[in-house]
Amino acid sequence: MQSVLSQLQQMTTLVADTGDVDAIARLHPQDATTNPSLLLKAAQSERCAPLLEQAMAWARQQGAPHEQETLALACDQLAVLVGSEILRQIPGCVSTEVDARLSFDTQASVARARRLIARYQAAGIDKERVLIKLAATWEGIRAAEVLEREGIRCNLTLLFCFAQAQAAAEAGAYLISPFVGRILDWYKQHQPQGDYPAEQDPGVLSVRRIYDYYKSHGYPTIVMGASFRSVAQIMALAGCDRLTISPALLDELANLQQPLPRQLQPRHAPQPRPEPLSEAAFRWQLNQDAMATDKLAEGIRLFAQDQLKLESLLQQRLDKNQP
């Protein structure tokens, strides 16, 4: 019998959720995703030390008027260098995230995304191989709308509720990353009821609802389930457009042998689309979802904290190399 991983690959595009280039080279995924937390982890490895030096050297050459801007440039360049290494190992694309501290600033997010794409192009990488990750705030979704019109494809992340998914599709986002594990974490903390089997897992049910809505209304936006805690959650979403999975869970799937039935099926007769969400409706629906409100704010804070830690790591390199 084929492994669960092999069966899953026949119905879903698998994406490695890591910044570990060695793990990606071993696993051979189609695509890969990174975020500030994964980038920070990668930056602390010995393999990444030369990339840190390259990023800081390039940033210093830009002559930014403030040290903080030099560090921001270095972080962007490091993300591009790590992304470029990853792209040498995969046939598809890599997701690179905009600084989470810009999550409520549309114009600044657009400017940072353009800068990231420009750095990739300077490295000889076509923008078609890069997805710009933005938090699925109202401002992040509006930034994605601008960037998509320019041919810069976007991945809207930290997506926890249906309103975020609806607004993302209406904005023409290339891809969304609805989180599974973090939703379950919240329910276990706030509404403990013992085990949550896959058919009752609120994270799994959220992705299924979004997938069915997109397919029912003919939205081309790709649904990529993310943030998994178990292989059971992954198997419950077999057939989803894409799933981004950590190396540890990919290994677990590879070692598991049992039949894997398809759980999500596309529809072939789209229904009329509803009226687009207004900003007021989006904010109200998000506000009414306590889980999504909590987890979106927490996710932005945590990514911002890891961005600061990465800047601190680069600052240490800068101080060490200064005469």
C-alpha angles and dihedrals in degrees: 000000000000119000119259087248092057092047091048092052089059093062106023135041107240122217127192112236098208146085091219104117093192092054091049091050089052097045100043098211123179095237139002136216129208134184135180092274094051091043091052090051091049092047090058092059124095091237090062097049095094090049090054090054092048092049093050093045092053093045093051090052091059092070097223112189094230131045091227090060090049089054091048090051090048092051091051092047092048090051089052093047092050090044090051091052090050092049090057087063101045136053096220136048140300128223116227120188130227115231106283090223087073093058093113097041114080098185095046091048091052091049092049092047091052089050092052092050090048090053091050090050090049086056090054096256120135116234089236088074094056130074116196111222118216131173110255095243118134088259093047091051091050089050089052090051090056094044095047089056088056092052095257107133118220139207112205108209139181087052113164109152142047095248090061090050094047093049092046093054092046089052090055097246113179094221142000129205108211109192120233109175097045091053090053090047090058094049092048089053099042104027106027113186102154117257123009108212115208094260089057098035106124092211092053092046091051093055092045091053092050093046092050091047093051094047093043092054099037099246110163094207110124118238112218114180112217144176101049126186099185144014088246090066091049094048090049088061097047107148096033112138092253138349124201110210136180119247091247093057092043088056090048091052090049091055095047120092119190136105115287114204119200111254104183122054127184119235121232102202108062119207124224113283120246124240112286118263116258120223090252092051092047093051093045094050091047090048091052091055105075093186094052093044092051097043096044092052092044093048092052091048093049094048090047090051091052090047088056091049090051091051089050090053090051091045089057089054090049094050092046093054098043115103 
